[in-house]
Each structure stands twice: as C-alpha cells, then as structure tokens.
C-alpha cells in the first residue's frame, strides 16, 4: 500500500496506511456545472417567455393601432362627406335630403367625388354610404379600415334651413292706424324659449294645450303720425305698456305698466281701482274721473281730476313733483289740490315714435317708424312669379288626413298622389322651396305639417268646420298670402312647439300684403302665429287665444279673446336689417347611431 504521494515528481507526503482520502475538489466542480446548466435553462425559458410576451404585446399594439387608424379613417369619411354635402347644399339652397341622396347614387352607395367619400392609401381606406332614415334625417355610414382593422361609424344629420328673414317682433300688438280692445280677455306675455314659463299637455281629445306664466311684456303700440288711438273698451288687464300716437281711452280696463301718448289720455271710471300701475305721460291732456294712478302723471296740456286720486311716491318733493302739467288744472270732490308753480310746469313729454317719412329721424327699416318695415308687397311679388295657372287646393271635407312637407302636399290615403309640388322661389332673398296654390281651403279635415314648410296663396286662405292644422314639433309653417285669411269658429291651428325651430323660424308666420279685412280669426281654440299684415284690418274674436304677436293696419280684439305675446320672438334678427338675418341652409349634426 502506498505510503507517499508525489506532486510534480516530488515526494510530498505520506498517506495513512489503511485509509482513503475523498477527492472533494473534483466532486465540487461537477455540481457547479449542473447548477449553471439549470440556471441557464431557466434564464432561457424566461427570455423565451418574455420574447413571446413581447411579440403578443406588439401584435396587440399593432391591432389596436390598426383599429384606431380604422376609426380615424371612418371619421375622416364622415368629415369629407359633410364637406361635400355642404358644398352641394351651398350650390342649391333648396336641396332636400332626397336631392342629396340622388347625387351619384350607384348600387346603394354615393359618389360625391372620389376625393370626398372614398379613400385608399397605404392600406387605409374608407367609404361612405348615405341613406334616409326618416323624412328629415340623413344617415351617413362610414366604413373605415387599416389592413385587418375595421370600424363602422354612423352619424345622423339634418338639413337646417336658412331663416328666410325671421323679423324680430318688438311688441305684442302693433296697430299702425288703430287698436280697439273691446273684449274682456287679457293681454300678457311669456317666453317660449324659457321652459319655466310654458307647459304643454294634451286635453281629453288629444289636442295640444298650452299653459303659460303671465309676464308683463304685452305692449300695445300705434305709430300713424296723424294720430292712431288705443281704445280699451272692455275690462281686461293689459300687462304691458301702451304707446299711442293718438289718444288712449279706457273705462274699467287696467294697465299693468306705463301709458305714453301724443294725444289725450282719458280714464273714465266710477270706482277706486288702480287703473295704471306705472306712469302716465301725454303730450296733450289728462282726464281721470275715477280710479287711481300708481306713479307720476306728466301732461303737456291740462289735467282734469274728478273723484280721483293719484297715488304718487314723492308728491311733496319740491324739486321734482310727480304731478306736472303745462295747461290748466281742474279738480272736484276728493281729488287733491295740485295747484302751484311747482306743479304747473310743462314737463315737455317726448313724442311717441311715429310713421312719418318726412321726419328727420325716419328709418324705413325701423318697426317703430314704419308700419311696413319689410316692404312686404315687394317681397311677396318676388315669390309670386305671375303664374296665372296655379291650381286651387280644397280638401274633401270627409275627415281625411293630409301631410304637408317642404316639397309636397299629399293625401295620406294615397301618398303616391302629390296634390301640390314645391317650386324654387326667393323668400326675403333666401332660396326656398315654396308650395304655391291659387287658393287654400280646408273643410273638416286634418293637415299635418312636417319640416319647415312655406306656402304661397294667391287668393284666400280659409279654414272652416272642424278643420285642423297641426304643426309638428320642431316644424314650421310660413304662410305668404295676397288674399285674406279666415279661420272659422271650429277650426284649429295647433303648434306642438312654440317659438323658433332649430332652423330659426317661428312655428307659424303669416305675411300678408292684403288691404281691407285681411286677417279674421274667430274661434274658441288657441293659435300660435306671428302675424305681419301692415295693410290689413286684423280681427281676433271668440273665446280662443292668440300666442305670438300681431302687426296690422288696425287691430280689433273682442269677446273673451286673449293675446299672449311670445317674448322669444324679440330675439330674432335685428329690426334694422329689414327683418332678415339672411342665414344659409346648413347640415346640422344630430348624433351618432349605435
């Protein structure tokens, strides 16, 4: 047995006899190798998994990017199509949705120009299909793609028509030559643009009824420079101001506002009720035989008080008394004595604006100085092309239902039979589709107005029996007429939404150039209308109500008729622009469809 071991040929040491030594160093080297191999394998697995995750993430990011690009492509298709449609509408202000759909329709898709509605560049594409979902709505379906990414975007649009000259209406009642309010119904105001002042509901028969919160903007005005009287013969309250170029005469009526006149102001009453809550100003004489006045009285002429009291706030103010007059003073019984130099001083009441073309401040476009500030005869003659072959329209009176659209009028039972088709005309210098008829008579039938409809009638417009016209919500009816308008006792014109539509047009307008007894509304049902008839005598009678505003040569309101002035109408275009805001038709976005 070995006793010694050698290292590099030299005797190094002695091994114990009968014992062995383990070569631990060699065994350690093998274990390390295995450990390293295991760690390397594990690292490789981790790296491979990481690479796999990175690849998946890259693919997901790529797909997401493709989807985003496809979405952007579909949006670009919508934008490009609207640009093309806007250009087409600018070239034809009367274009309907059907007209836009007809622009190059091929195999169910549109071709308004390859650079507008289709694109194929670098793997990114879009194409747009137009369709008509409802009579008033246009649906654009844009299909966008980027390689494998796909996106479909649907957007709803509507044609908003130019206002066609919606004039502002500064007063509730303007009777250029006279106003006679002999009834017992009140005159007040509301604001259709303020939902807190108006409530719509349906009565037992399904008719739209309207409740309003009474406001104090129900002003009454006359403007004839020769003198145009305001006569309040009934006992109704006027919740607004009265401005008259002539006299103001009333008995038991009350004015919740101010009275301003160029002529006499005469109040004949035997009681002690307050007849004017505000101020009385006249360039002539003031006579009060009963009742009280809430604020000051200024008269350039004389004052006559009989059994009357003027409730003034600062009657004892020496510097500025509320009672001033330039003529004589006469008082009897309980009237207070307002004699003395501090009262008897001419207040120099300013003149009510009037229609005098020779005056230095005359403005033909100002409603306060010109009864016909729209030059309505000239405007209507532009609509009337002189065609003597216009056909009359007369409903059958059998309880039929008709529909009136912007471009046609038809009987619902036979919708394919168009009774009246529109023609292109200029309405206040705005190209407009107009339905033209010789005369228009509705007897016991129902007509639904849908969209912004303009109707020209060469002769007379008549509704009788149980005839009814319903103006759908966000729709309007503009009546342009050279004859008279007669709405009989049982007839109804119902607007499901008062005020301006989205296109800036009042729910109903009547423009008339007729002279004489031109507008006659006699019934027990409400009607919403802005009436502009500067040469017509306007008569409103019965127990119904007029919502809106009225301007006529003379205005007569009798019976229990009530007038509710829609103050929203004063928010139309400026009264100094001829009553036209000259807005153009446009494409309006309504929302996406999912």
C-alpha positions in Angstrom: 0.0 0.0 0.0 1.3 3.5 -0.9 2.9 5.4 1.9 3.7 8.5 0.0 2.2 10.6 -2.9 4.0 12.7 -5.3 3.2 16.2 -6.8 5.2 17.1 -9.9 7.7 14.2 -9.3 8.5 15.2 -5.8 7.7 13.3 -2.7 5.1 15.3 -0.9 3.7 13.5 2.0 2.6 10.3 3.5 -0.7 8.7 3.3 -2.0 6.9 6.3 -1.9 3.2 6.0 -5.3 1.6 5.5 -7.2 4.9 4.9 -8.5 6.7 1.8 -9.0 10.5 1.1 -12.0 11.7 -0.8 -11.3 13.9 -3.9 -13.8 16.6 -2.8 -12.4 19.2 -5.2 -13.4 17.2 -8.3 -16.8 16.5 -6.9 -17.4 20.3 -6.4 -16.6 21.1 -10.0 -19.4 18.7 -11.3 -22.1 20.2 -9.0 -21.3 23.7 -10.1 -21.7 22.7 -13.8 -25.1 21.2 -13.1 -26.2 24.3 -11.3 -25.0 26.6 -14.1 -26.8 24.5 -16.6 -30.0 24.6 -14.6 -29.8 28.4 -14.2 -29.0 28.9 -17.9 -32.0 26.8 -18.8 -34.3 28.7 -16.5 -33.0 32.0 -17.9 -33.6 30.8 -21.4 -37.1 29.9 -20.6 -37.7 33.3 -19.0 -36.2 35.0 -22.0 -38.2 33.0 -24.4 -41.4 33.7 -22.5 -40.5 37.4 -22.4 -39.9 37.4 -26.1 -43.3 35.6 -26.6 -45.0 38.3 -24.4 -43.3 41.0 -26.4 -44.5 39.5 -29.6 -48.0 39.3 -28.3 -47.9 42.8 -27.0 -46.6 44.0 -30.3 -49.3 42.2 -32.1 -51.9 43.6 -29.7 -50.5 47.1 -30.1 -50.4 46.7 -33.9 -54.1 45.6 -33.9 -55.1 48.4 -31.6 -53.2 50.8 -33.8 -55.0 49.4 -36.8 -58.3 49.8 -35.1 -57.5 53.4 -34.1 -56.5 54.1 -37.7 -59.6 52.5 -38.9 -61.7 54.6 -36.6 -59.8 57.7 -37.7 -60.5 56.7 -41.3 -64.2 56.3 -40.7 -64.3 59.7 -39.0 -62.4 61.2 -41.9 -65.0 59.7 -44.2 -67.8 61.5 -42.3 -66.0 64.8 -42.3 -65.2 64.6 -46.0 -68.8 63.6 -46.9 -70.2 66.6 -44.8 -67.8 68.9 -46.7 -69.1 67.5 -50.0 -72.7 67.7 -48.9 -72.2 71.3 -47.6 -70.8 72.3 -51.0 -73.8 70.7 -52.7 -76.2 72.5 -50.4 -74.4 75.8 -50.9 -74.9 75.4 -54.7 -78.6 74.6 -54.2 -80.2 76.1 -51.0 -83.4 74.3 -51.8 -81.8 70.8 -51.9 -83.7 68.2 -50.0 -82.4 65.0 -48.5 -83.7 63.2 -51.5 -81.7 65.5 -53.7 -78.5 64.9 -51.8 -79.1 61.1 -52.0 -79.6 61.5 -55.8 -76.1 62.9 -56.2 -74.4 60.0 -58.0 -76.2 57.2 -56.2 -74.8 53.9 -57.5 -75.5 50.4 -56.2 -76.7 51.7 -52.9 -73.6 53.9 -52.3 -72.9 57.5 -53.1 -70.2 59.1 -55.2 -69.9 62.8 -54.5 -66.4 62.7 -55.8 -63.6 60.1 -55.2 -61.6 62.6 -53.1 -64.6 63.2 -50.8 -66.3 59.9 -49.9 -63.7 57.2 -50.8 -60.0 56.8 -49.9 -57.5 54.0 -50.5 -54.0 55.0 -49.5 -51.2 52.9 -47.9 -53.6 50.3 -46.6 -56.0 52.9 -45.1 -59.5 53.0 -46.7 -62.9 54.5 -46.1 -66.2 54.5 -47.9 -69.4 56.3 -47.0 -73.0 55.3 -47.7 -75.8 57.8 -47.4 -79.4 56.8 -46.5 -82.6 58.4 -45.4 -83.8 57.0 -42.0 -86.7 59.5 -41.5 -88.2 62.2 -43.8 -86.0 64.8 -42.1 -82.8 62.9 -41.2 -79.8 61.8 -43.2 -77.7 58.8 -42.1 -74.0 58.6 -43.0 -72.5 55.2 -42.6 -68.7 55.3 -42.9 -66.7 52.1 -43.2 -63.0 52.6 -42.3 -60.2 50.1 -42.4 -56.5 49.8 -41.9 -55.2 46.4 -43.0 -57.0 44.0 -40.7 -58.5 46.8 -38.6 -62.2 47.6 -39.2 -64.5 50.3 -37.9 -68.1 51.4 -38.8 -69.3 54.8 -37.7 -72.8 56.0 -38.2 -73.8 59.7 -37.8 -77.2 61.4 -38.1 -77.6 64.8 -39.7 -80.4 67.1 -40.7 -80.7 70.0 -43.1 -81.3 73.2 -41.2 -82.9 75.8 -43.5 -81.9 79.4 -43.6 -84.2 81.6 -41.6 -85.5 83.2 -44.7 -85.9 86.5 -42.9 -87.3 86.0 -39.5 -88.1 89.5 -38.4 -87.8 90.5 -34.7 -91.1 91.4 -33.2 -90.6 94.1 -30.6 -94.3 94.4 -29.5 -97.2 92.2 -28.7 -99.8 94.3 -30.7 -99.0 96.9 -33.3 -102.0 98.5 -34.9 -100.4 101.1 -37.2 -103.7 103.1 -37.5 -105.7 101.9 -34.5 -106.1 99.4 -31.7 -109.5 98.6 -30.3 -109.5 96.1 -27.4 -113.2 95.8 -26.6 -113.2 92.3 -25.1 -112.6 91.0 -21.6 -109.6 88.8 -22.4 -106.3 89.9 -21.1 -103.0 90.8 -22.9 -99.8 89.5 -21.4 -96.6 87.8 -22.3 -94.5 84.6 -21.9 -91.2 83.4 -23.3 -91.3 80.2 -25.3 -87.5 79.8 -25.1 -87.8 79.6 -21.3 -89.2 76.2 -20.3 -90.2 77.6 -16.9 -92.8 79.8 -18.4 -94.6 77.4 -20.7 -96.1 73.9 -20.2 -97.5 71.6 -23.0 -100.1 69.0 -22.3 -102.9 67.2 -24.1 -106.6 67.5 -23.4 -109.1 64.7 -23.4 -109.4 64.7 -27.2 -105.6 64.6 -27.7 -105.2 68.3 -28.7 -102.2 70.1 -27.5 -103.0 72.7 -24.8 -100.6 75.3 -23.5 -100.3 76.9 -20.1 -98.1 79.9 -19.6 -96.8 82.1 -16.8 -98.1 85.6 -17.4 -95.4 88.2 -17.9 -95.6 92.0 -18.3 -94.2 92.5 -21.8 -97.6 92.5 -23.5 -97.0 96.0 -25.0 -99.6 97.7 -27.3 -98.5 100.3 -29.9 -99.8 102.6 -32.6 -97.5 104.5 -35.0 -99.5 106.6 -37.5 -98.1 110.1 -37.3 -101.6 111.6 -37.9 -102.8 110.0 -34.7 -103.8 106.5 -34.0 -106.0 105.8 -31.0 -105.9 102.9 -28.5 -109.3 102.2 -27.1 -109.7 99.8 -24.2 -113.5 99.2 -24.2 -113.5 96.1 -22.1 -112.4 95.3 -18.6 -109.3 93.2 -19.4 -105.9 93.8 -17.9 -103.1 94.9 -20.2 -99.9 93.5 -18.7 -97.5 95.8 -20.6 -97.0 99.4 -21.8 -99.3 101.4 -24.1 -97.7 103.7 -26.6 -100.1 105.7 -28.8 -99.6 108.4 -31.4 -103.2 109.3 -30.8 -105.5 109.1 -27.8 -105.7 106.4 -25.1 -109.2 105.9 -23.8 -110.5 103.3 -21.4 -113.0 102.7 -18.7 -112.7 99.7 -16.5 -109.6 98.1 -18.0 -106.3 98.2 -16.1 -102.8 98.7 -17.4 -100.0 96.9 -15.5 -97.4 99.2 -16.9 -97.0 102.7 -18.4 -99.1 104.8 -20.7 -97.5 107.2 -23.2 -99.5 109.1 -25.8 -99.2 112.0 -28.2 -103.0 112.7 -27.8 -105.2 112.8 -24.7 -105.2 110.1 -22.0 -108.8 109.7 -20.8 -109.7 107.2 -18.0 -113.4 107.1 -17.1 -114.2 105.1 -14.0 -116.5 105.4 -11.1 -114.5 103.2 -8.6 -111.2 103.5 -6.8 -109.4 100.7 -8.6 -105.8 101.4 -9.7 -106.1 101.9 -13.5 -102.4 102.4 -14.3 -99.8 100.9 -12.1 -97.0 102.9 -13.7 -96.6 106.3 -15.2 -98.9 108.4 -17.4 -97.2 110.7 -19.9 -99.1 112.7 -22.6 -98.2 115.5 -24.9 -101.8 116.6 -24.6 -104.4 116.5 -21.8 -105.1 114.0 -19.0 -108.5 113.3 -17.6 -109.2 110.9 -14.7 -112.8 110.6 -13.5 -112.3 107.6 -11.2 -109.6 105.2 -10.0 -106.0 105.8 -9.2 -102.6 106.1 -10.8 -99.7 104.3 -9.3 -96.8 106.6 -10.3 -96.4 110.0 -11.8 -98.6 112.0 -14.2 -96.9 114.3 -16.7 -99.1 116.2 -19.2 -98.1 119.0 -21.6 -101.7 120.1 -21.6 -104.3 120.4 -18.8 -105.2 118.0 -16.1 -108.8 117.2 -15.0 -109.4 115.1 -11.9 -112.9 114.1 -10.8 -113.4 111.8 -7.8 -109.9 110.6 -8.4 -106.7 110.0 -6.5 -103.2 109.9 -7.9 -101.0 107.7 -5.7 -97.6 109.2 -6.1 -94.5 108.4 -4.2 -92.9 111.8 -3.9 -95.7 114.2 -4.4 -94.2 116.5 -1.8 -90.8 116.6 -3.5 -90.5 120.3 -4.2 -87.7 119.8 -6.7 -89.3 117.1 -8.8 -93.0 116.6 -8.1 -94.7 113.7 -9.7 -97.6 115.8 -10.9 -96.7 118.2 -13.8 -98.8 119.9 -16.4 -98.5 122.7 -18.8 -102.1 123.8 -19.2 -105.0 124.3 -16.7 -105.8 122.3 -13.6 -109.3 121.3 -12.6 -110.3 119.1 -9.7 -113.5 118.2 -7.9 -114.7 116.3 -4.8 -112.0 114.1 -3.3 -109.2 115.0 -5.7 -106.2 116.6 -4.1 -105.2 120.1 -5.0 -102.1 120.2 -7.2 -102.0 123.9 -7.9 -98.9 126.0 -7.7 -95.9 126.7 -9.8 -94.0 123.6 -8.8 -96.8 121.5 -10.4 -97.9 123.9 -13.2 -94.7 123.5 -15.2 -94.6 122.0 -18.7 -92.9 118.6 -18.4 -92.1 118.6 -22.1 -93.2 114.9 -22.7 -91.3 113.4 -25.6 -93.1 112.3 -28.7 -94.1 108.7 -29.3 -92.2 107.4 -32.3 -94.4 107.6 -35.4 -94.6 106.7 -39.1 -93.7 109.9 -40.9 -91.5 109.6 -43.9 -90.8 113.3 -43.9 -89.4 113.3 -40.4 -85.7 113.7 -39.9 -85.4 110.6 -37.8 -87.4 108.4 -40.1 -85.9 105.0 -40.8 -87.7 102.7 -43.3 -86.2 99.6 -41.6 -87.3 100.6 -38.1 -90.5 98.9 -36.9 -91.2 101.9 -34.7 -91.2 104.4 -37.6 -92.5 102.3 -40.5 -95.5 100.1 -40.3 -94.3 98.1 -43.3 -90.6 97.8 -42.5 -90.3 94.6 -44.5 -91.6 96.1 -47.7 -94.0 93.2 -47.8 -95.7 93.9 -51.1 -92.4 93.8 -52.9 -91.2 90.7 -51.1 -94.5 88.8 -51.9 -94.3 89.9 -55.5 -90.8 88.2 -55.6 -92.5 85.0 -54.5 -95.4 85.4 -56.9 -93.9 84.8 -60.4 -97.2 85.9 -62.0 -98.1 82.3 -63.0 -101.9 82.5 -63.6 -102.3 78.8 -63.9 -101.9 78.0 -60.2 -104.3 75.3 -59.1 -106.6 75.7 -56.1 -106.4 73.3 -53.1 -109.6 72.3 -51.4 -109.8 69.4 -49.0 -112.7 67.0 -49.5 -114.2 67.6 -46.0 -114.6 63.9 -45.3 -112.3 63.9 -42.2 -109.3 63.0 -44.4 -105.7 63.3 -43.2 -103.1 65.2 -45.3 -99.4 65.7 -44.9 -97.6 68.8 -45.9 -93.9 68.6 -46.4 -91.4 71.1 -47.7 -91.6 69.8 -51.2 -95.2 68.4 -51.5 -98.7 68.1 -50.1 -100.4 64.8 -50.4 -103.4 62.8 -49.1 -102.2 60.2 -46.6 -104.6 57.6 -48.0 -102.8 58.0 -51.4 -99.3 59.2 -50.6 -98.2 58.5 -54.1 -100.6 61.1 -55.4 -98.9 64.5 -54.8 -101.5 67.2 -54.8 -99.1 70.2 -54.7 -95.4 70.2 -55.5 -92.9 72.9 -54.5 -91.1 75.3 -56.8 -88.0 77.3 -56.1 -88.5 80.9 -55.1 -86.7 83.7 -53.2 -88.3 84.4 -49.8 -86.6 87.5 -48.3 -83.7 86.9 -50.6 -83.3 83.3 -49.4 -83.8 80.5 -52.0 -86.7 78.5 -50.6 -88.9 75.6 -51.8 -92.4 77.0 -51.9 -95.8 75.3 -52.3 -97.9 77.5 -54.5 -101.7 77.4 -54.9 -104.4 79.7 -56.2 -106.4 79.4 -53.0 -106.4 77.2 -50.0 -109.5 75.8 -48.3 -109.6 73.2 -45.5 -113.0 71.9 -44.5 -113.3 69.4 -41.7 -110.0 67.7 -42.5 -106.6 67.4 -40.8 -103.3 68.6 -42.2 -100.0 67.6 -40.6 -97.1 70.0 -41.2 -93.7 68.3 -41.0 -90.5 70.2 -41.5 -90.1 73.8 -42.5 -92.9 74.4 -45.0 -93.6 77.6 -47.0 -97.0 78.0 -48.6 -97.9 80.8 -51.0 -101.6 81.5 -51.6 -102.5 83.9 -54.4 -106.1 84.4 -53.2 -107.7 83.4 -49.9 -106.8 81.0 -47.1 -109.9 79.6 -45.4 -110.5 77.0 -42.6 -114.0 76.1 -41.6 -115.9 73.4 -39.8 -113.7 71.2 -37.7 -110.7 71.7 -39.9 -107.3 71.4 -38.1 -103.7 72.0 -39.0 -101.1 70.5 -36.7 -97.6 71.8 -36.9 -95.3 69.1 -35.7 -92.7 69.7 -33.1 -89.6 71.5 -34.5 -91.5 72.2 -37.7 -92.9 75.4 -39.1 -95.5 76.8 -41.5 -94.8 80.1 -43.3 -97.9 81.4 -45.0 -97.3 84.1 -47.7 -100.6 85.4 -49.0 -102.0 88.1 -51.3 -105.6 87.4 -50.2 -107.4 87.2 -46.9 -107.0 84.7 -44.0 -110.2 83.4 -42.4 -110.1 80.9 -39.6 -113.6 79.9 -38.6 -115.2 79.0 -35.3 -114.4 75.3 -35.0 -111.1 75.4 -36.9 -107.8 74.9 -35.2 -104.2 75.6 -35.9 -102.0 73.9 -33.3 -98.3 74.2 -32.9 -96.8 71.4 -30.9 -93.8 73.6 -30.1 -94.0 77.4 -29.7 -91.3 79.8 -30.7 -88.4 79.3 -33.0 -87.5 75.9 -34.6 -83.9 74.7 -34.8 -83.7 76.4 -38.2 -84.5 79.8 -36.6 -88.1 80.1 -38.0 -91.2 80.7 -35.8 -93.6 77.8 -35.6 -96.1 79.8 -37.7 -95.8 83.0 -39.6 -98.3 84.9 -41.7 -97.1 87.5 -44.2 -99.9 89.3 -46.0 -100.0 92.2 -48.4 -103.8 92.3 -48.5 -105.7 95.6 -47.9 -109.0 95.7 -46.1 -110.4 93.0 -43.8 -107.4 90.7 -44.3 -107.0 88.6 -41.1 -110.0 87.2 -39.3 -109.6 84.7 -36.5 -112.8 83.7 -34.9 -112.9 80.6 -32.7 -112.6 79.1 -29.3 -109.2 77.4 -29.8 -105.7 78.7 -29.3 -103.5 79.5 -32.3 -99.8 80.3 -32.4 -98.7 82.8 -35.1 -96.6 85.7 -35.8 -98.8 87.9 -38.0 -97.4 90.6 -40.2 -100.2 92.3 -42.2 -99.4 96.1 -42.3 -102.2 96.9 -44.8 -104.9 94.6 -43.3 -107.6 95.1 -40.7 -107.0 92.3 -38.2 -109.9 90.9 -36.2 -109.5 88.4 -33.3 -112.7 87.3 -31.7 -114.3 84.5 -29.9 -113.0 82.9 -26.8 -109.7 81.5 -28.0 -106.2 82.8 -27.6 -103.5 84.1 -29.9 -100.0 83.1 -28.9 -97.3 85.0 -30.7 -97.6 88.6 -32.0 -99.6 90.7 -34.5 -98.9 93.8 -36.6 -101.7 95.1 -38.8 -103.2 98.3 -40.1 -105.8 98.1 -37.4 -106.3 95.6 -34.6 -109.6 94.7 -33.1 -109.8 92.2 -30.2 -113.3 91.3 -29.0 -115.1 88.7 -26.9 -113.0 86.8 -24.5 -110.0 86.5 -26.8 -106.7 86.6 -25.1 -103.3 87.6 -26.6 -100.1 86.1 -25.2 -97.1 87.8 -26.7 -94.2 85.4 -27.1 -91.2 87.5 -25.9 -88.9 85.0 -27.6 -89.8 86.5 -30.9 -88.0 89.7 -30.0 -84.8 87.6 -30.0 -84.9 87.2 -33.8 -82.8 89.2 -36.2 -82.1 92.9 -35.7 -85.1 95.1 -36.6 -82.7 97.3 -38.5 -81.7 94.7 -41.1 -85.0 94.6 -42.9 -86.2 91.7 -40.8 -83.9 89.2 -42.5 -80.9 87.6 -41.0 -80.0 86.0 -44.4 -78.8 82.8 -42.8 -77.9 80.0 -45.2 -79.1 76.4 -45.1 -76.7 74.1 -43.5 -76.0 70.5 -42.4 -76.5 70.0 -38.7 -75.1 67.1 -36.6 -77.8 65.3 -34.6 -75.7 62.5 -33.0 -74.2 59.1 -33.6 -76.2 55.9 -34.1 -75.1 52.7 -32.4 
